[in-house]
Amino acid sequence: MYIPESVTYIGHHAFWGAVYKSDGKLIGISEMNVAASEESFANTQLGKPWLPKYDYMLFKKSITVNYSAQRATLEELQKTE
């Protein structure tokens, strides 16, 4: 998932359900790539919680947030398939 620098608001539970378990595997958003620096993104109005997270009984999985990230090109995305 890529969040451009122009985003100034992400609502409450915006990505709720974006990570789920199917056939014993976690599926969905595996990382957030944010164009803004961590310091700049701190000024973004964020709902709580805004990040996707798998949380069921004793198993909890949070995803990585990469700040100052570049948007992947189509060619880069096709290489990961």
Protein Blocks (a to p, Z undefined) as FASTA:
>chain_A
ZZdfklcbdcehklgokacceehiaedjfbdcdfbafklmmmpccdddfbdcddehjbcc
dddddehiacddfklmmmmZZ
